[in-house]
Amino acid sequence: MQVWLGTLVVLVTVYALVKRYETRMVLFGAGIALAIIAGNPMSVFNSFSHAMKETKLFENIIAAMGFAMVMKVTQCDKHLVAFLGKGAKFAGGLIIPAVVMLTFFINISVTSAAGCSAAAGAIFIPLLLASGVKPATAGAAVFAGTIGAMLNPGHALILVAADVSKSTPMEIVANHAVVLVVAGLIGAITLYFVAKFMKEDKGHVLAADQAAAATADFKINYLWAVVPMLPLVILMAGTKVAALKPLSISHAMIIGVIVGMIVTRTNPAKVSKEFWHGAGDGFGHVFGIIVCAMIFVGGLNAVGLIKAITAAMVKNVALAKISSAVGPFMLAALSGSGDAASVAFNKSVTINAAQMGLNGMDMASMSVIAANLGRTMSPAAGACVICAGLAGADPVDLMKRNAPGMIIALIVSLLMLMYLR
């Protein structure tokens, strides 16, 4: 009975999110409802406490939002937009799939979806907006590219997949590399056509404080234009340069703030004030949604819904191939966590692949890709919230624009990995 009532709550939650009710209110309320159904109200408070201890995620979010605010007050973002916009205006709507794939490849090194969204979004979203792309599509373009991390053999999900399939991380990556790139291209191309259909690939007018950067007579300071890209360069260089490896995303953002202050000779007091202004917005709007999303996931666990879905997949061998895609995809789309969906499936289902007569490596790869595709169309995902915040759009609007591409990519990936080998 708890599982069925929990399913009803999930359906109501999805409806409320699609209808654009306040996201934090919906997720928090749903978490409370699920906890009450489970007879375990304490799970709400436990989930809240657990979410508030996500210091690494919190650290990255406030640093990224603070950096973005400093780039705005120093006007470095205007110079970057003007610089990149010179070439972008000739690309037209094709800038949309280009940004998706650029983010995809950046995500291979900057493996955190939220961190990649913050770093790449600070550059690409203003570029898309300056090119006339509407805010929701601009945010969706960066968000759609955050599946590239599955080509990094050091990623936690790859390590789990290798463990349960009794293979190596490099074998897992090699097993699905082509499939993942194809999935990324499908997401990019589909988003382009969605934008064309919705007439969101052009026509956006920049806000008054950004308009100067788009004018032909705006004098670009190329040193200032480089500053917004500095954290991204540091993070990517950290994968190769030993001296930079200890630097985290937040460290790179702070370095960017300091360099921006120096090269633009902006008053340090003003920079400090705006950095913490952005950090406060990041906590209130971005981290607040993530906390509420984790409370919702805690409620799903409390009523046993995630466990029931996983158990049903194990018992139904005939649908095991489809379950390896649909199961993690749906769990990630609902919870906003690709990690939780993939690990849960691989630890409980993929580990028994041989007993079902299936290739464990293919099933592991499929669950990893499916979970990340599902997360990339979830309005509860931290990366979605960050992209929406940078673009000034609603997370649900990003989900609507990415959903067609992610669903098509899921079907093609399933065929390539589980049926055409």
GUKEGU-826285 format. One line per 4 residues: number of its first residue (from 1); their letters; for each residue y negated, z negated, x negated of N, C-alpha, C. Coordinates in steps of 0.1 Angstrom, whole numbers, plus 2048, in hexadecimal, padded with zeros to 3 digits. Each point is the difference from the previous one (the first is absolute). Example, Ala and Ser with C-alpha at 12.3 -4.5 7.8 and 13.67 -1.06 7.14 Angstrom:
2
1> as> 839/7B2/77C/7F4/800/809/7F4/800/7F7  7F5/807/804/7F5/800/7F7/7F5/7F8/808;
This chain:
421
1> mqvw> 80C/800/7F8/7F4/800/808/7F3/800/7F7  801/7F8/7F6/7F4/800/7F7/7FD/80D/7FA  80A/808/7FC/7FE/80D/7FA/7FA/809/80A  804/800/80D/7FB/809/80A/7F1/7FC/803;
5> lgtl> 7FE/7F3/801/7F2/7FC/803/7F7/804/7F4  805/7FE/7F4/7F9/804/7F4/7FD/80F/7FF  809/808/805/7FE/80F/801/7F5/803/809  7FF/7F9/80B/7F6/802/80A/7F2/7FC/7FA;
9> vvlv> 800/7F5/7F8/7F3/7FC/7FA/7FC/80B/7F6  809/806/7F9/7FD/80A/7F6/7FA/80C/807  806/804/80B/7FB/80C/808/7F2/7FD/805  7FE/7F4/805/7F2/7FD/804/7F6/800/7F5;
13> tvya> 805/7FB/7F4/7F7/800/7F4/7FD/80E/7FC  809/809/800/7FE/80E/7FC/7F6/806/80A  802/7FD/80D/7F7/806/80A/7F1/7FA/7FE  7FF/7F3/7FD/7F3/7FA/7FE/7F9/806/7F4;
17> lvkr> 808/803/7F5/7FA/805/7F4/7FB/80F/802  808/807/807/7FD/80E/803/7F3/801/809  7FF/7F6/809/7F4/7FF/809/7F4/7FA/7F9  801/7FD/7F3/7F5/7FC/7F8/7FB/7F2/804;
21> yetr> 809/7F7/804/7FB/7F2/801/7FF/7FB/7F2  7F8/7F5/7FF/7FE/7FA/7F2/80D/7FE/7F9  802/806/7F4/80C/800/7F9/805/7F2/7FD  7F7/7F8/7FA/804/7F2/7FC/804/7F8/80C;
25> mvlf> 7F9/801/80B/803/7F9/80C/80E/804/805  803/80D/801/80C/805/805/80C/7FB/7F7  7FF/801/7F3/80B/7FC/7F7/802/7F1/800  7F5/7F9/800/802/7F1/800/806/7FB/80E;
29> gagi> 7FB/806/80B/805/7FC/80D/80E/804/801  804/80C/7FB/80E/804/801/809/7F7/7F8  7FB/7FB/7F4/808/7F7/7F8/802/7F3/807  7F6/7FB/807/801/7F3/807/80A/802/80B;
33> alai> 7FF/80B/808/809/803/80B/80F/800/7FB  802/807/7F5/80E/801/7FB/805/7F2/7FB  7F7/7F9/7FA/804/7F2/7FB/804/7F7/80C  7F9/801/80B/802/7F8/80C/80E/804/806;
37> iagn> 802/80D/801/80D/805/805/80B/7FB/7F8  7FE/800/7F2/80B/7FB/7F8/801/7F1/800  7F7/7F9/807/801/7F1/800/7FC/7FA/7F2  7F8/807/7F9/7FD/7FC/7F2/7F1/802/7FE;
41> pmsv> 7F7/7F9/807/7F2/802/7FE/7FB/7FE/7F1  807/7F8/7F9/7FC/7FD/7F2/801/80D/7F7  808/80A/805/801/80C/7F8/7F2/807/7FE  7F8/7FE/80A/7F2/806/800/7F8/7FA/7F4;
45> fnsf> 801/7F3/800/7F8/7F8/7F5/806/803/7F3  80E/801/7FF/806/802/7F3/7FC/80E/7FB  800/80A/809/7FC/80E/7FD/7F2/800/7FB  7F7/7F9/807/7F2/7FF/7FC/7FF/7FA/7F2;
49> sham> 807/7F5/7FE/7FF/7FA/7F2/805/809/7F5  80B/807/804/806/809/7F6/7F6/80C/7FD  7FA/805/80A/7F6/80B/7FF/7F4/7FC/7F7  7FC/7F4/802/7F4/7FB/7F9/803/7FE/7F1;
53> ketk> 80D/7FF/7FD/804/7FE/7F2/802/80E/7F9  7FE/80B/807/801/80D/7FA/7F4/802/7F6  7FF/7F8/7F6/7F4/800/7F8/7FE/80E/7F8  80B/806/7FD/7FF/80D/7F8/7FA/80B/809;
57> lfen> 805/800/80C/7FA/80A/80A/7F2/7FD/803  7FD/7F3/802/7F3/7FB/804/7F6/804/7F4  805/7FD/7F4/7F8/802/7F4/7FC/80F/7FF  809/809/802/7FE/80E/7FF/7F6/805/80B;
61> iiaa> 802/7FB/80C/7F8/805/80B/7F1/7FC/7FE  7FE/7F3/7FD/7F2/7FC/800/7F9/806/7F4  807/802/7F5/7FA/806/7F4/7FD/80F/803  809/807/807/7FD/80E/803/7F4/802/809;
65> mgfa> 800/7F7/80A/7F5/801/80A/7F3/7FC/7FA  800/7F6/7F7/7F4/7FC/7F9/7FB/80B/7F7  80A/807/7F9/7FC/80B/7F7/7FA/80B/808  806/803/80C/7FA/80B/808/7F2/7FD/804;
69> mvmk> 7FD/7F3/803/7F3/7FC/804/7F6/801/7F5  804/7FD/7F4/7F8/801/7F4/7FD/80F/7FD  80A/809/801/7FE/80E/7FE/7F5/805/80A  800/7FB/80C/7F6/804/80A/7F2/7FB/7FC;
73> vtqc> 7FF/7F4/7FC/7F2/7FA/7FD/7FB/806/7F3  808/804/7F7/7FC/806/7F3/7FE/80F/802  804/805/80B/7FF/80F/804/80A/808/7F7  809/7FA/7F9/809/808/7F8/809/809/809;
77> dkhl> 803/7FB/80C/808/808/809/7F9/80C/805  7F3/800/801/7F8/80C/804/801/80A/7F5  7FF/7FC/7F4/801/80A/7F4/80E/806/7FF  80A/7F8/802/80E/805/800/802/80A/80B;
81> vafl> 7FB/7FD/80C/802/809/80C/7F9/80D/7FD  7F4/7FF/7FB/7F8/80C/7FD/807/809/7F6  805/7F9/7F6/807/807/7F5/80D/807/805  809/7F9/807/80C/806/805/7FE/809/80B;
85> gkga> 7F5/7FD/808/7FD/808/80C/7FC/80E/7FC  7FB/802/7F4/7FC/80E/7FC/80C/80A/801  80C/7FB/7FB/80B/809/801/807/7FF/80D  800/7F4/806/807/7FE/80D/7FB/809/80B;
89> kfag> 7F3/803/800/7FB/808/80B/806/80E/801  805/804/7F5/806/80E/800/80F/7FF/804  806/7F4/800/80E/7FE/803/802/800/80F  7F5/7FC/808/802/7FF/80E/80A/7F6/804;
93> glii> 807/802/80B/80A/7F7/805/80C/7FD/7F6  802/809/7F6/80B/7FE/7F7/7FE/7F4/7F7  7F4/7FA/800/7FE/7F4/7F9/809/7F5/805  804/801/80D/808/7F5/806/80E/7FF/7FA;
97> pavv> 808/80B/800/80D/7FF/7F9/7FF/7FE/7F1  7F6/804/7FA/7FE/7FE/7F2/7FE/7F1/7FD  7F9/7F9/809/7FE/7F1/7FE/80D/7F9/802  808/805/80A/80D/7F9/803/809/801/7F4;
101> mltf> 801/80C/7FA/809/801/7F4/7FA/7F9/7F3  7F3/800/7FF/7FA/7F9/7F4/803/7F1/802  7FF/7FB/80C/803/7F1/802/80F/7FE/7FE  808/80A/804/80F/7FF/7FE/803/7FE/7F1;
105> fini> 7FA/808/7F8/804/7FF/7F1/7F9/7F4/7FA  7F5/7FC/804/7F9/7F3/7FB/809/7F4/804  806/801/80C/809/7F5/804/80C/7FE/7F8  804/80A/7F8/80C/7FF/7F8/7FD/7F5/7F5;
109> svts> 7F4/800/7FB/7FC/7F6/7F6/7FA/7F3/806  7F7/802/80A/7FB/7F4/807/809/7FE/80C  80B/7F9/7FE/80B/800/80A/7FD/7F8/80C  7F6/7F7/800/7FD/7F8/80C/7F8/80A/80A;
113> aagc> 806/801/80C/7F9/809/80A/7F2/7FB/803  7FF/7F3/801/7F2/7FA/803/7F7/802/7F4  805/7FE/7F4/7F8/802/7F4/7FC/80E/7FE  80A/809/802/7FD/80F/7FF/7F6/804/80A;
117> saaa> 801/7FB/80C/7F6/804/80B/7F2/7FB/7FC  7FF/7F4/7FA/7F3/7FB/7FD/7FA/808/7F4  808/802/7F6/7FB/807/7F4/7FD/80F/803  80A/807/806/7FE/80E/803/7F7/802/80B;
121> gaif> 800/7F8/80A/7F8/801/80C/7F1/7FF/7FD  7FD/7F7/7F6/7F2/7FF/7FC/7FA/80D/7FB  809/808/7FB/7FB/80D/7FB/801/80B/80A  80C/802/806/803/80B/808/7FB/800/80E;
125> ipll> 7FF/7F4/806/7FA/7FF/80D/7F2/804/801  7F7/7FB/7F7/7F2/805/800/7FF/80F/7FD  809/805/7F8/801/80F/7FD/803/807/80D  80A/7FC/808/804/807/80C/7F5/7FF/80A;
129> lasg> 7F9/7F4/801/7F5/7FF/80A/7F5/809/7FC  7FD/801/7F3/7F5/809/7FC/803/80F/802  80D/803/801/805/80D/802/800/804/80F  7FD/7F6/809/7FF/802/80E/80C/7FC/808;
133> vkpa> 80A/7FA/7F9/80C/7FB/806/7FD/7F4/808  805/7FF/80C/7FD/7F4/809/807/7F3/7FA  7FA/7F5/803/805/7F3/7FA/80F/7FD/801  805/802/80D/80E/7FD/802/809/808/7F8;
137> taga> 7FD/80D/7FF/809/809/7F8/7FE/7FE/7F1  7F4/7FC/7FC/7FD/7FD/7F1/809/7F4/7FC  800/7F5/809/808/7F5/7FD/80F/803/800  804/808/80A/80E/804/801/805/808/7F4;
141> avfa> 7F7/808/7FA/804/808/7F4/805/7F8/7F5  7F8/7F5/7FD/804/7F7/7F5/80C/7F8/803  800/7FB/80C/80C/7F8/805/80D/808/800  7FF/80D/803/80C/808/800/806/802/7F3;
145> gtig> 7F8/7FF/7F5/805/802/7F3/807/7F4/7F9  800/7F5/807/805/7F4/7FA/80F/7FE/801  807/80B/7FE/80F/7FF/800/805/804/7F2  7F7/804/7F7/804/805/7F3/806/7F5/7F7;
149> amln> 7FE/7F4/803/806/7F5/7F7/80F/800/800  806/807/809/80F/801/800/805/809/7F5  7F7/806/7F8/804/807/7F4/7FF/7F8/7F4  7FC/7F3/801/7FF/7F7/7F5/80D/7F8/7FF;
153> pgha> 808/802/7F6/80D/7F8/7FF/7FE/7F1/7FE  7F4/7FC/7FD/7FE/7F1/7FF/7FC/7FA/80D  7FF/807/80B/7FC/7FB/80D/80B/7F7/805  7FD/7F5/807/809/7F6/805/80A/807/809;
157> lilv> 7FC/808/809/809/807/80A/80A/809/7F9  7FC/806/7F5/809/809/7F8/80B/7F7/7F9  7FB/7F5/7FB/80A/7F6/7FA/80A/7FB/80A  7FC/7FD/80C/809/7FB/80A/80A/80C/804;
161> aadv> 7FA/80B/802/808/80C/804/80B/803/7F5  7FC/7FF/7F3/80A/802/7F5/80A/7F6/800  7FD/7F3/803/809/7F5/800/80B/802/80B  7FB/803/80C/80A/800/80B/809/80D/800;
165> skst> 7FB/80B/7F9/807/80C/7FF/808/801/7F3  7FF/7F5/7F8/807/800/7F3/7FD/80C/7F7  7F3/802/7FF/7FB/80B/7F8/7F4/7FB/7F8  7F9/808/7F9/7F4/7FC/7F8/7F3/804/807;
169> pmei> 7F5/7F9/7FD/7F3/804/806/7FD/80F/7FD  802/805/7F4/7FD/80E/7FD/809/809/808  80C/7FC/803/809/809/808/7FB/800/80F  7FB/7F5/805/7FB/800/80D/7F3/809/801;
173> vanh> 7F7/7FE/7F7/7F4/808/800/804/80F/7FF  809/804/7F7/804/80E/7FE/807/805/80D  807/7F7/807/807/804/80C/7F7/804/80B  7F4/7FA/801/7F7/803/80B/7F2/806/7FC;
177> avvl> 7FF/803/7F3/7F3/805/7FC/7FB/80C/807  808/80A/801/7FC/80D/807/7FE/7FD/80F  808/7F8/806/7FF/7FC/80E/7F3/7F9/803  7FC/7F7/7F7/7F4/7F8/802/7F3/809/7FE;
181> vvag> 801/809/7F7/7F4/809/7FE/7FF/80A/80C  80B/804/805/800/809/80C/7FA/7F8/80C  804/7F3/801/7FB/7F7/80B/7F1/7FF/7FE  7FB/7FE/7F4/7F2/7FF/7FD/7F8/80C/804;
185> liga> 806/80C/7FD/7F9/80D/803/800/802/80F  80B/7FC/807/800/801/80F/7F5/7F7/806  7FF/7F4/7FB/7F6/7F7/805/7F2/806/7FE  7FE/806/7F4/7F3/805/7FD/7FC/80C/808;
189> itly> 80A/809/802/7FD/80D/807/7FF/7FD/80F  808/7F7/805/7FF/7FD/80E/7F3/7F9/804  7FC/7F7/7F7/7F3/7FA/803/7F4/80A/800  801/80A/7F7/7F6/80B/800/800/807/80D;
193> fvak> 80B/803/806/801/807/80D/7FB/7F7/80B  804/7F3/7FF/7FB/7F7/80A/7F1/7FF/800  7FA/800/7F4/7F2/7FF/7FF/7F9/80D/806  807/80B/7FD/7FA/80D/805/801/800/810;
197> fmke> 80B/7FB/805/802/800/80F/7F6/7F7/806  7FE/7F4/7FA/7F6/7F6/805/7F2/803/7FC  7FE/80B/7F8/7F3/803/7FC/7F9/7F5/7F8  808/7FA/7F7/7FB/7F5/7F8/800/804/7F1;
201> dkgh> 802/80D/7FD/800/804/7F2/7F2/803/7FB  7F6/800/80A/7F2/803/7FC/7F7/7FB/80B  7F3/7FF/7FD/7F6/7FC/80A/7FC/7F2/7FF  806/7F8/7F7/7FB/7F2/7FF/7F3/7FF/7F8;
205> vlaa> 7F7/7F9/806/7F2/7FE/7FA/800/7F3/7F9  7FC/800/7F3/7FF/7F3/7F9/7F5/7F7/806  802/7F3/7FE/7F6/7F6/804/7F3/802/7F8  7F5/7FB/805/7F3/803/7FA/800/7FB/7F1;
209> dqaa> 806/7F5/7FD/800/7FB/7F2/808/808/7F7  809/809/805/808/809/7F8/7FB/80E/7FF  7F8/804/80A/7FC/80E/801/7F9/806/7F4  7F9/7F7/7F8/7FA/806/7F4/809/806/7F6;
213> aata> 80C/7FA/800/80A/805/7F6/805/80E/804  7FE/804/80C/806/80D/804/7F5/80B/7FF  7F4/7FC/7FD/7F6/80A/7FF/800/808/7F3  7FC/80C/800/801/809/7F5/7F7/7FC/7F4;
217> dfki> 7F5/7F9/803/7F7/7FC/7F6/802/7F2/7FA  80B/7FA/805/803/7F3/7FB/804/800/7F1  7FA/7F9/7F8/802/800/7F1/80C/7F7/7FD  80A/805/7FB/80C/7F8/7FD/800/7FA/7F3;
221> nylw> 802/7F3/7FF/802/7F9/7F3/80F/7FF/7FE  805/808/7F7/80E/801/7FE/807/7F3/7FB  7F8/7F8/7F9/806/7F4/7FB/802/7F6/80C  7F6/800/809/802/7F8/80C/80B/806/809;
225> avvp> 802/80D/800/80A/806/808/80E/7FC/7FB  802/7FD/7F4/80D/7FD/7FA/804/7F1/803  7F6/7F8/802/803/7F1/802/80A/7FD/80B  7FF/807/80C/80A/7FC/80B/80E/804/7FC;
229> mlpl> 802/809/7F7/80D/804/7FC/806/7F7/7F5  7F8/7F8/7FA/804/7F8/7F4/80C/7F7/803  800/7F8/80B/80C/7F8/803/80D/808/801  7FF/80C/806/80C/808/802/805/805/7F2;
233> vilm> 7F7/804/7F8/803/804/7F2/807/7F5/7F8  7FA/7F4/801/806/7F5/7F9/80E/7FD/805  802/800/80D/80D/7FD/805/80B/80A/7FC  7FC/80D/800/809/80B/7FC/803/7FF/7F1;
237> agtk> 7F5/7FD/7F9/802/800/7F1/809/7F4/7FC  7FF/7F5/809/808/7F4/7FD/80F/803/800  805/80B/806/80E/803/7FF/804/806/7F3  7F6/804/7F8/803/806/7F3/7FA/7F8/7F4;
241> vaal> 7F5/7FA/802/7F9/7F8/7F5/803/7F1/801  807/7FB/7F6/805/7F3/800/7F4/7F5/802  7F5/803/7FA/7F5/7F7/801/7FA/7FE/80E  803/80A/809/7FA/800/80D/80B/7FC/80A;
245> kpls> 80C/7FE/7FC/80B/7FD/80A/7FE/7F2/807  7FA/7F6/7F9/7FE/7F3/807/7F6/800/80B  7F8/80B/800/7F5/800/80A/806/804/80E  7FD/7F8/80A/804/802/80E/7F5/808/807;
249> isha> 803/803/80D/7F7/808/808/7F2/7F9/801  801/7F2/802/7F3/7F9/802/7F8/800/7F3  808/7FF/7F4/7F9/800/7F3/7F9/80D/7FE  806/80B/804/7FA/80E/7FE/7F4/801/809;
253> miig> 800/7FA/80C/7F5/801/809/7F4/7F8/7FA  803/7F4/7FB/7F5/7F8/7FA/7FA/807/7F4  808/806/7F8/7FA/808/7F4/7F7/80B/806  804/806/80A/7F8/80B/806/7F3/7FA/805;
257> vivg> 800/7F4/806/7F4/7FA/805/7F6/7FD/7F4  806/7FB/7F5/7F7/7FD/7F5/7FA/80C/7FA  809/80A/7FE/7FB/80D/7FA/7F5/806/809  803/800/80D/7F6/806/80A/7F3/7F9/7FF;
261> mivt> 800/7F3/7FF/7F4/7F8/7FF/7F8/803/7F3  807/802/7F5/7FA/803/7F3/7FA/80E/800  808/80A/804/7FB/80E/7FE/7F5/803/80A  800/7F9/80C/7F5/803/80A/7F5/7F6/7FE;
265> rtnp> 802/7F6/7F8/7F5/7F5/7FD/7FC/7FA/80D  80A/7FD/808/7FD/7F9/80D/7FF/7F1/7FE  7F8/7F9/807/7FE/7F2/7FF/80D/7F9/802  805/7F8/7F6/80D/7F9/801/801/7F7/80C;
269> akvs> 7F5/7FA/804/801/7F7/80C/803/808/80C  7FA/80C/801/803/809/80B/80E/805/800  805/803/7F4/80E/805/7FF/80A/7F5/804  7FD/7F4/7FC/808/7F4/803/801/7FE/80F;
273> kefw> 7F4/801/806/7FF/7FD/80F/807/80B/808  7FF/80D/7FC/807/80A/807/80F/800/7FE  804/7FC/7F3/80F/800/7FE/806/7F6/809  7FA/7F4/801/806/7F5/809/7FE/804/80F;
277> hgag> 7F6/807/803/7FE/805/80D/80C/809/804  804/809/7F7/80B/809/802/80D/7F8/800  801/7F6/7F8/80C/7F8/7FF/802/7F9/80D  7F5/7FB/806/801/7F9/80D/804/809/80B;
281> dgfg> 7FB/80C/800/804/80A/80A/80F/803/7FF  804/801/7F3/80E/803/7FD/809/7F5/806  7FC/7F4/7FE/809/7F5/806/7FF/800/80F  7F5/801/806/7FE/7FE/80E/807/80C/808;
285> hvfg> 7FE/80C/7FB/805/80C/807/80E/804/7FB  801/802/7F3/80C/806/7FB/80C/7F6/7FF  7FD/7F5/7F8/80B/7F6/7FF/803/7F9/80D  7F6/7FF/809/803/7FA/80D/80A/807/808;
289> iivc> 800/80D/7FF/80A/808/807/80D/7FF/7FA  801/7FF/7F3/80C/7FF/7F9/807/7F2/803  7F8/7F6/801/805/7F3/804/806/800/80E  7F9/806/809/805/801/80E/80C/809/801;
293> amif> 801/80A/7F7/80C/809/800/80C/7F8/7FB  7FE/7F7/7F6/80B/7F8/7FB/805/7F6/80A  7F7/7FB/809/803/7F7/80A/809/807/80B  7FC/80D/802/808/808/80A/80E/803/7FA;
297> vggl> 801/803/7F3/80D/802/7FA/809/7F3/801  7F9/7F5/7FD/807/7F3/801/805/7FE/80E  7F9/804/80A/805/7FF/80E/80C/809/802  800/80C/7FB/80B/809/801/80D/7FA/7FA;
301> navg> 7FE/7F9/7F4/80C/7FA/7FA/804/7F4/808  7F7/7F8/806/803/7F4/808/809/803/80C  7FD/80B/807/808/804/80B/80D/807/7FC  801/804/7F4/80D/806/7FB/800/80F/802;
305> lika> 7F4/806/803/800/80E/803/803/809/7F4  7FB/7FD/7F5/803/808/7F4/80E/7FE/7FC  806/7F4/801/80E/7FE/7FD/809/807/809  7FC/801/80D/809/806/80A/800/80F/7FE;
309> itaa> 7F4/806/7FD/800/80F/7FD/808/803/7F4  7FF/7F8/7F5/808/802/7F4/80F/7FF/803  804/7F6/807/80E/7FE/803/806/80C/809  7F8/805/809/804/80B/808/803/80D/7F8;
313> mvkn> 7F8/802/7F6/802/80B/7F7/80D/7FF/7F8  803/7F4/7FC/80D/7FE/7F8/80C/804/808  800/7FB/80D/80B/802/809/802/80F/804  7F5/807/801/801/80E/806/801/80A/7F4;
317> vala> 80C/802/7FB/802/808/7F4/7FC/80F/803  803/804/80D/7FD/80E/804/7F2/804/7FE  7F7/7F6/802/7F2/802/7FF/7FA/7FB/7F3  808/7FD/7F6/7FC/7FA/7F4/7F6/809/7F8;
321> kiss> 802/80D/800/7F7/809/7F9/7F2/800/806  800/801/80E/7F3/800/807/7FA/7F3/7FE  808/7F5/801/7FA/7F3/7FF/7FA/7FD/7F3  805/806/7F5/7FA/7FE/7F3/7F1/805/7FF;
325> avgp> 7FD/80A/809/7F2/805/801/7F8/7F9/80B  806/800/80C/7F9/7FB/80C/7FE/7F1/7FF  80A/7F9/7FB/7FF/7F1/800/7F4/7FB/7F7  800/803/7F3/7F5/7FB/7F8/7F3/806/804;
329> fmla> 800/80C/805/7F3/807/804/7FA/7F8/80C  808/7FC/80A/7FB/7F9/80B/7FC/7F2/7FD  808/7F9/7F7/7FC/7F2/7FC/7F3/800/7F8  7FE/80A/7F8/7F4/800/7F7/7F4/804/809;
333> alsg> 802/809/809/7F5/804/809/7FB/7F5/809  80A/7F7/804/7FC/7F5/808/7FA/7F4/7F8  806/7FE/7F5/7FB/7F4/7F8/7F5/803/7F6  7FF/80D/7FC/7F6/803/7F6/805/7FE/7F2;
337> sgda> 80D/7FC/7FE/805/7FD/7F3/80C/809/7FD  7FE/809/7F7/80B/809/7FC/80A/7F8/7F7  7FB/7F6/7F9/808/7F8/7F7/80B/7F9/808  7FB/7F9/80A/809/7F7/809/80A/809/807;
341> asva> 7FC/80B/805/809/809/807/80B/806/7F7  7FC/805/7F4/809/806/7F7/80A/7F6/7FA  7FB/7F4/7FC/809/7F6/7FA/80A/7FB/80A  7FB/7FD/80D/809/7FB/80A/80B/80A/803;
345> fnks> 7FD/80D/801/80A/80A/803/80A/802/7F4  7FA/801/7F4/809/802/7F4/809/7F4/7FE  7FB/7F4/801/808/7F4/7FE/80B/7FE/80A  7FE/805/80C/80A/7FE/80B/808/80C/803;
349> vtin> 7FB/80C/7FF/807/80C/804/804/809/7F4  7F7/803/7F7/803/809/7F5/80B/7FA/7F7  800/7F3/7FF/80A/7FA/7F8/80F/803/805  801/804/80D/80D/803/806/802/80F/801;
353> aaqm> 7F8/808/7F9/800/80E/802/80E/806/7FD  807/7FB/7F6/80D/806/7FC/80A/7FD/80B  7FF/7F5/807/809/7FD/80B/7FE/80A/80C  7F4/806/801/7FD/809/80A/803/80F/7FC;
357> glng> 804/801/7F3/803/80E/7FB/7F3/807/7FD  7F6/7F9/7FD/7F3/806/7FC/7FC/7FE/7F2  7F7/808/7FB/7FB/7FF/7F2/7F6/7F5/800  803/7F5/7F8/7F6/7F5/800/7F3/803/7FA;
361> mdma> 7FF/809/7F7/7F4/804/7F9/7F7/808/80A  806/809/808/7F9/808/80A/7FA/7F7/80A  809/7F6/805/7FB/7F7/80B/7F5/7F7/7FA  801/7FB/7F4/7F6/7F8/7FA/7F3/807/7FF;
365> smsv> 800/80D/7FB/7F4/808/7FF/7FA/803/80E  809/802/80A/7FB/803/80D/7F9/7F4/806  805/7F5/7FE/7FA/7F4/806/7F2/7FD/7F9  800/802/7F3/7F3/7FE/7F9/7F5/80A/805;
369> iaan> 804/80C/801/7F6/80A/804/7FC/7FE/80F  80A/7FD/808/7FD/7FE/80E/7F7/7F4/803  803/7F5/7F8/7F7/7F4/802/7F2/803/7FC  7FE/808/7F5/7F2/803/7FC/7F9/809/809;
373> lgrt> 808/80A/806/7FA/809/80A/7FC/7F8/80C  808/7F6/804/7FD/7F8/80C/7F4/7F7/7FD  7FF/7FA/7F5/7F5/7F8/7FC/7F3/808/7FF  801/80D/7FD/7F4/809/7FE/7FB/805/80E;
377> mspa> 806/7FB/80B/7FA/803/80D/800/7F3/808  7FF/7F5/7F9/7FE/7F3/806/7F2/7FB/7FF  7FA/7FD/80C/7F2/7FA/7FF/800/7F2/7FB  80C/7FA/7FF/800/7F2/7FB/802/7FF/7F1;
381> agac> 802/80C/7F9/801/800/7F2/7F3/7FD/7F9  801/7F9/7F5/7F4/7FC/7F8/7F9/80C/7FB  807/80A/7FC/7FA/80D/7FB/7F8/807/80B  806/800/80C/7F9/806/80B/7F3/7F9/803;
385> vica> 800/7F3/800/7F4/7F8/803/7F5/802/7F5  804/801/7F3/7F7/803/7F6/7FA/80E/801  808/80A/803/7FB/80D/801/7F6/801/80C  804/7FA/80B/7F8/800/80C/7F2/7F9/7FD;
389> glag> 801/7F5/7F9/7F4/7F9/7FC/7F6/808/7F8  806/807/7F6/7F8/808/7F7/7FA/80C/807  807/805/80A/7FC/80C/808/7F7/7FC/80C  800/7F3/804/7F9/7FC/80C/807/805/80C;
393> adpv> 80D/800/801/808/804/80B/809/7F5/805  807/803/80B/80A/7F6/806/80D/803/7FA  808/7F6/7FB/80D/802/7FB/809/808/809  7FF/7FE/80D/809/807/80A/7FD/80F/7FF;
397> dlmk> 7F3/804/7FE/7FD/80E/7FF/806/806/7F4  801/7F9/7F5/807/805/7F4/80F/802/803  806/7F7/807/80E/801/804/802/80C/809  7F8/803/809/802/80B/809/7FF/80E/7F8;
401> rnap> 7F8/800/7F6/7FF/80D/7F9/80B/802/7F6  806/7F5/7FB/80B/801/7F6/80D/801/807  802/7FB/80C/80D/7FF/806/807/80E/801  7FA/80B/804/807/80D/801/806/804/7F2;
405> gmii> 7F8/7FF/7F6/805/803/7F2/80B/7F7/7FC  7FF/7F3/802/80B/7F7/7FC/80D/802/807  7FF/803/80D/80C/802/808/807/80D/7FC  7F8/80B/7FD/806/80C/7FC/806/7FE/7F2;
409> aliv> 7F9/7F9/7F7/805/7FD/7F3/80D/7F8/800  801/7F7/80A/80C/7F8/801/80C/809/804  7FE/809/809/80B/809/805/805/809/7F4  7F6/806/7F9/803/809/7F5/807/7F8/7F5;
413> sllm> 7FC/7F4/7FD/806/7F7/7F6/80E/7FD/803  802/7FC/80D/80E/7FD/805/809/80C/7FE  7FC/80C/804/808/80C/7FE/803/802/7F1  7F6/7FF/7F8/802/803/7F2/809/7F6/7F9;
417> lmyl> 7FF/7F3/803/808/7F6/7F9/80D/7FD/806  801/801/80E/80D/7FB/806/808/80B/806  7FB/80D/801/808/80A/807/801/80D/7F8  7F7/803/7F7/800/80D/7F9/805/7FE/7F1;
421> r> 807/7F5/7FD/805/7FE/7F3/810/802/800;
